[in-house]
């Protein structure tokens, strides 16, 4: 195998395979290499459904080899660093690969250790996370066996993949407990690092009604510090605001420490069930490289948000969760980014200026209860960009079918092969 490629793609997930497939559909003679260490490929959007008891986790896992385009070369290695001035990538094996065009899309890194005790207690002590293949089924075990008490759902302050997932599972859990007749025994808390429930007001209104109906207590501007599974406590910091008062009886919590006015208070809450979401960032090998945006605390690849071309290296592009494009990190965003990258890569190869443009489109299918879902679609300006000829801010059965049946089929049969 040659170590030089016309196009070298870092990452064999949704973004990497979609782009490779679409490029080869444009020109089957392209010399494309895909660096991807994993032998398994996962459909992660279904892990919320696994956690809600309506999807089999094994159906989300397929063999990576079955989805590598037949004319591409799979390099089963892990990247250590980039040397963009020499057009080369260095792998953990010590092997070096050269390229004419580089496409960087290895996804996002889950920073479990930023929350003290979280990794150690996952999958036991009534602590779980749908952000891991191994623990999503345990989420369902917790929900269905819950008899009442305090249930906590967390959302970090960092950008995360599938930004709606932290509260999707909460809405489904609350609906399940309502149907089970125990919701009046449930004290549900949403601890979010964000400042609002949802960034697009048209959809946020719907979710505010769901929160009110479920008697969910929301806390914003939260930073989770630690989770102790043995003691069943979660410790976090938050500030007092006009809508959030902090005192000794705050949310039934123990106020551990109060700082000066306008400084965060540290609070410990006893729980009976906890679904936790870790902070996330670019993979370390991107963070420490020349490709990273020096002004981005999460180390994302620095790109033009429209062309997705690197701001300093004209023969490098990035898409998906690892780029600093200020959009939601979703599979729907990747589906719109991929053809833009394909068009602009081909333009650069032809010594032309990239002209294809991505407008920040993303979509977040949010189940508000079993059997009903709100499909939130929006762009960089947080303007709704609805696909269907009806108000998508209203949860519907048809959108539930889209999420649970149609999208998984499209992913495996059309999106990865570059047909959608």
WOPEDA-V630468 format. One record per residue. N is the residue number from 1. RES is the residue in one letter. SS is DSSP state (helix for helix, strand for strand, loop for the rest). PHI is phi in degrees with one decimal (NA if undefined). OMEGA is omega as a letter, one per 30 degrees, with the letter a starting at -180 (NA if undefined). Layout:
N;RES;SS;PHI;OMEGA
N;RES;SS;PHI;OMEGA
This chain:
1;X;loop;NA;l
2;X;loop;-68.3;l
3;X;loop;-100.7;l
4;X;strand;-119.0;a
5;X;strand;-130.8;l
6;X;strand;-60.9;a
7;X;strand;-130.0;l
8;X;strand;-113.7;a
9;X;strand;-110.7;l
10;X;strand;-99.7;a
11;X;loop;114.9;l
12;X;loop;-112.4;l
13;X;loop;-89.4;a
14;X;helix;-53.1;a
15;X;helix;-64.7;a
16;X;helix;-62.8;a
17;X;helix;-72.3;l
18;X;helix;-61.9;a
19;X;helix;-66.4;l
20;X;helix;-59.9;a
21;X;helix;-63.9;a
22;X;helix;-66.9;l
23;X;helix;-62.4;a
24;X;helix;-71.1;l
25;X;helix;-71.7;l
26;X;helix;-77.6;a
27;X;loop;-153.7;a
28;X;loop;-67.9;a
29;X;loop;-90.0;a
30;X;loop;-62.5;l
31;X;loop;-94.9;a
32;X;strand;-119.2;l
33;X;strand;-114.9;l
34;X;strand;-122.3;l
35;X;strand;-92.9;a
36;X;loop;-152.0;a
37;X;loop;-79.3;a
38;X;loop;-81.8;l
39;X;loop;-88.3;a
40;X;strand;-114.9;l
41;X;strand;-123.2;a
42;X;strand;-119.8;l
43;X;loop;-95.5;a
44;X;helix;-70.2;l
45;X;helix;-57.4;a
46;X;helix;-85.7;a
47;X;helix;-66.5;l
48;X;helix;-62.2;l
49;X;helix;-67.7;l
50;X;helix;-62.2;a
51;X;helix;-64.2;l
52;X;loop;-96.4;l
53;X;loop;82.4;a
54;X;loop;-123.7;l
55;X;loop;-149.1;l
56;X;loop;-82.8;a
57;X;helix;-58.4;a
58;X;helix;-66.6;l
59;X;helix;-76.1;l
60;X;helix;-94.3;a
61;X;strand;-117.2;l
62;X;strand;-129.1;l
63;X;strand;-79.4;l
64;X;helix;-57.6;a
65;X;helix;-59.6;a
66;X;helix;-74.8;a
67;X;loop;-120.8;l
68;X;loop;-70.5;l
69;X;loop;-55.1;a
70;X;loop;-63.0;l
71;X;loop;-96.1;l
72;X;strand;-101.4;l
73;X;strand;-101.4;l
74;X;strand;-90.5;l
75;X;strand;-105.4;a
76;X;loop;-84.7;a
77;X;loop;-139.9;l
78;X;loop;-113.3;l
79;X;strand;-76.5;l
80;X;strand;-103.9;a
81;X;strand;-163.2;l
82;X;strand;-116.2;l
83;X;strand;-125.3;a
84;X;helix;-64.4;l
85;X;helix;-69.3;l
86;X;helix;-111.8;l
87;X;loop;54.1;l
88;X;strand;-140.9;l
89;X;strand;-123.7;a
90;X;strand;-109.7;a
91;X;strand;-103.9;a
92;X;loop;-60.5;l
93;X;loop;-71.2;a
94;X;loop;97.2;l
95;X;loop;-67.3;l
96;X;strand;-117.6;l
97;X;strand;-123.4;a
98;X;strand;-109.0;a
99;X;strand;-149.5;l
100;X;strand;-91.7;l
101;X;strand;-125.6;l
102;X;strand;-116.7;l
103;X;strand;-120.2;a
104;X;strand;-106.6;a
105;X;loop;-156.1;a
106;X;loop;-85.4;l
107;X;loop;88.0;a
108;X;strand;-120.6;a
109;X;strand;-105.0;l
110;X;strand;-90.2;a
111;X;strand;-97.4;a
112;X;helix;-55.0;a
113;X;helix;-72.2;l
114;X;helix;-70.6;l
115;X;loop;-107.7;a
116;X;strand;-57.2;l
117;X;loop;86.8;a
118;X;helix;-64.2;a
119;X;helix;-59.8;a
120;X;helix;-70.9;a
121;X;helix;-105.5;l
122;X;loop;-60.3;l
123;X;loop;82.7;l
124;X;strand;-155.4;l
125;X;loop;56.4;l
126;X;loop;61.8;l
127;X;strand;-124.6;a
128;X;strand;-146.8;l
129;X;loop;-154.2;l
130;X;loop;-74.7;l
131;X;loop;-85.5;l
132;X;loop;-137.0;l
133;X;loop;-53.5;a
134;X;loop;-75.1;a
135;X;loop;-113.8;l
136;X;helix;-55.3;l
137;X;helix;-62.4;l
138;X;helix;-69.0;l
139;X;helix;-57.1;l
140;X;helix;-65.7;l
141;X;helix;-59.7;l
142;X;helix;-63.5;a
143;X;helix;-64.5;a
144;X;helix;-71.8;a
145;X;helix;-96.0;a
146;X;loop;-67.7;a
147;X;loop;-108.9;a
148;X;loop;120.4;a
149;X;strand;123.9;a
150;X;strand;-96.6;l
151;X;strand;-114.4;a
152;X;strand;-118.4;l
153;X;strand;-124.6;a
154;X;strand;-110.9;l
155;X;strand;-145.1;a
156;X;loop;-73.1;l
157;X;loop;-83.0;l
158;X;loop;-74.2;l
159;X;loop;-59.0;a
160;X;loop;-136.4;l
161;X;strand;-73.3;a
162;X;loop;51.8;a
163;X;loop;-58.5;l
164;X;loop;-84.7;a
165;X;helix;-57.5;a
166;X;helix;-58.7;l
167;X;helix;-100.6;l
168;X;helix;-56.8;a
169;X;helix;-66.3;l
170;X;helix;-65.8;a
171;X;helix;-63.7;l
172;X;helix;-68.5;l
173;X;helix;-61.8;a
174;X;helix;-61.5;l
175;X;helix;-64.5;l
176;X;helix;-62.8;a
177;X;helix;-68.1;l
178;X;helix;-65.2;l
179;X;helix;-64.7;l
180;X;helix;-79.0;l
181;X;loop;83.6;a
182;X;loop;-118.5;a
183;X;helix;-60.1;l
184;X;helix;-68.5;l
185;X;helix;-99.7;a
186;X;strand;-106.2;l
187;X;strand;-109.7;a
188;X;strand;-100.8;a
189;X;strand;-121.8;l
190;X;strand;-112.2;a
191;X;strand;-102.5;a
192;X;strand;-116.2;l
193;X;loop;-75.4;l
194;X;loop;-77.6;a
195;X;loop;-100.7;a
196;X;loop;-141.6;l
197;X;loop;-68.7;l
198;X;loop;-154.8;a
199;X;loop;-78.4;a
200;X;loop;-111.8;a
201;X;helix;-60.7;a
202;X;helix;-63.1;l
203;X;helix;-87.3;a
204;X;helix;-61.4;a
205;X;helix;-61.3;l
206;X;helix;-62.2;a
207;X;helix;-68.8;l
208;X;helix;-61.5;l
209;X;helix;-67.4;l
210;X;helix;-64.9;l
211;X;helix;-61.7;a
212;X;helix;-64.6;a
213;X;helix;-63.5;a
214;X;loop;-88.2;a
215;X;loop;53.3;a
216;X;loop;-87.0;l
217;X;strand;-91.4;a
218;X;strand;-102.0;l
219;X;strand;-132.1;a
220;X;loop;-111.8;a
221;X;loop;67.6;a
222;X;loop;-95.8;l
223;X;strand;-120.1;l
224;X;strand;-77.4;a
225;X;strand;-100.5;a
226;X;strand;-156.6;l
227;X;strand;-131.0;l
228;X;strand;-109.3;a
229;X;loop;-67.9;a
230;X;loop;-63.9;a
231;X;loop;-87.2;a
232;X;loop;54.6;l
233;X;strand;-130.1;l
234;X;strand;-123.7;a
235;X;strand;-112.1;a
236;X;strand;-147.1;l
237;X;strand;-115.3;l
238;X;strand;-157.7;a
239;X;loop;-108.1;l
240;X;loop;-77.5;l
241;X;loop;-132.0;l
242;X;loop;-62.0;a
243;X;loop;-104.2;a
244;X;loop;-133.6;a
245;X;loop;-93.3;l
246;X;loop;-115.1;l
247;X;loop;-148.5;a
248;X;loop;-62.4;a
249;X;loop;-105.9;a
250;X;helix;-53.0;l
251;X;helix;53.6;a
252;X;helix;72.5;a
253;X;loop;-97.0;l
254;X;strand;-93.3;l
255;X;strand;-83.5;a
256;X;strand;-79.1;a
257;X;strand;-153.5;l
258;X;loop;-115.3;l
259;X;loop;-89.8;l
260;X;loop;-68.0;a
261;X;loop;-53.7;l
262;X;loop;72.1;l
263;X;loop;-97.2;a
264;X;loop;-68.5;l
265;X;strand;-100.4;l
266;X;strand;-99.3;a
267;X;strand;-128.4;l
268;X;strand;-117.1;a
269;X;strand;-120.3;l
270;X;strand;-82.0;a
271;X;loop;-128.8;l
272;X;loop;-111.0;l
273;X;strand;-150.7;l
274;X;strand;-141.0;l
275;X;strand;-105.8;a
276;X;loop;-113.1;l
277;X;loop;-120.0;a
278;X;loop;-76.7;l
279;X;strand;-59.7;a
280;X;strand;-137.5;a
281;X;strand;-159.0;l
282;X;strand;-65.3;l
283;X;loop;-54.0;a
284;X;helix;-56.1;a
285;X;helix;-69.7;l
286;X;helix;-86.8;a
287;X;helix;-50.3;a
288;X;loop;-91.1;a
289;X;loop;-102.5;l
290;X;loop;-72.6;a
291;X;loop;-77.5;a
292;X;strand;-69.4;l
293;X;loop;-78.3;a
294;X;loop;-62.8;a
295;X;loop;-95.6;a
296;X;loop;-105.7;a
297;X;loop;-65.8;a
298;X;loop;-100.8;l
299;X;loop;75.0;a
300;X;loop;-70.0;l
301;X;strand;-65.1;a
302;X;loop;-85.1;a
303;X;strand;-128.5;l
304;X;loop;-71.5;a
305;X;loop;-67.4;l
306;X;loop;-98.5;a
307;X;loop;-85.7;a
308;X;loop;65.4;l
309;X;strand;-87.5;l
310;X;strand;-60.2;a
311;X;loop;-72.5;a
312;X;loop;-121.4;a
313;X;loop;-124.9;a
314;X;loop;-66.1;a
315;X;loop;-99.5;l
316;X;strand;-123.0;l
317;X;strand;-127.5;l
318;X;strand;-147.4;l
319;X;loop;-147.1;l
320;X;helix;81.3;a
321;X;helix;-69.7;a
322;X;helix;-90.3;a
323;X;strand;-91.1;a
324;X;loop;-91.0;l
325;X;loop;-56.7;a
326;X;loop;-79.9;l
327;X;loop;-118.7;l
328;X;loop;-68.4;a
329;X;strand;-92.3;a
330;X;loop;-135.1;l
331;X;helix;-64.3;l
332;X;helix;-65.3;l
333;X;helix;-63.8;l
334;X;helix;-60.1;a
335;X;helix;-61.8;l
336;X;helix;-88.0;l
337;X;helix;-74.9;a
338;X;helix;-55.2;a
339;X;helix;-65.6;l
340;X;helix;-67.7;l
341;X;helix;-62.6;l
342;X;helix;-58.1;a
343;X;helix;-61.7;a
344;X;helix;-75.5;l
345;X;helix;-63.2;a
346;X;helix;-65.1;l
347;X;helix;-64.7;l
348;X;helix;-62.7;l
349;X;helix;-64.8;l
350;X;loop;-94.3;a
351;X;loop;59.8;l
352;X;loop;-114.3;l
353;X;loop;-79.4;l
354;X;loop;-63.0;a
355;X;loop;-124.6;l
356;X;loop;-65.7;a
357;X;loop;-133.9;l
358;X;loop;-100.5;a
359;X;loop;-98.8;l
360;X;loop;88.0;a
361;X;loop;-54.7;l
362;X;strand;-149.1;l
363;X;strand;-141.5;l
364;X;strand;-135.6;l
365;X;strand;-77.8;a
366;X;strand;-114.4;l
367;X;strand;-70.8;a
368;X;strand;-98.3;l
369;X;strand;-167.4;l
370;X;loop;-64.9;l
371;X;loop;93.6;l
372;X;strand;-139.6;a
373;X;strand;-144.7;l
374;X;strand;-103.9;l
375;X;strand;-96.6;l
376;X;strand;-89.0;l
377;X;strand;-124.7;a
378;X;strand;-162.6;a
379;X;loop;-124.2;a
380;X;loop;-55.7;a
381;X;loop;-88.0;a
382;X;loop;59.1;l
383;X;loop;-93.5;l
384;X;strand;-58.4;l
385;X;loop;-127.3;a
386;X;loop;-75.6;a
387;X;loop;-82.7;a
388;X;loop;-95.0;a
389;X;loop;-82.2;l
390;X;loop;-152.4;a
391;X;loop;-75.4;a
392;X;loop;-76.4;l
393;X;loop;-76.0;l
394;X;loop;-93.2;l
395;X;loop;-61.0;a
396;X;strand;-138.5;l
397;X;helix;-66.4;a
398;X;helix;-61.5;l
399;X;helix;-73.8;l
400;X;helix;-63.2;l
401;X;helix;-64.5;l
402;X;helix;-58.7;a
403;X;helix;-69.6;a
404;X;helix;-86.9;a
405;X;helix;-118.9;a
406;X;helix;-74.1;a
407;X;helix;-63.5;l
408;X;helix;-60.5;l
409;X;helix;-65.4;l
410;X;helix;-60.0;a
411;X;helix;-60.2;a
412;X;helix;-72.5;a
413;X;helix;-103.8;a
414;X;helix;-127.7;a
415;X;helix;-67.9;a
416;X;loop;-64.7;a
417;X;loop;-91.5;l
418;X;loop;77.6;a
419;X;loop;-99.8;a
420;X;loop;-144.3;NA
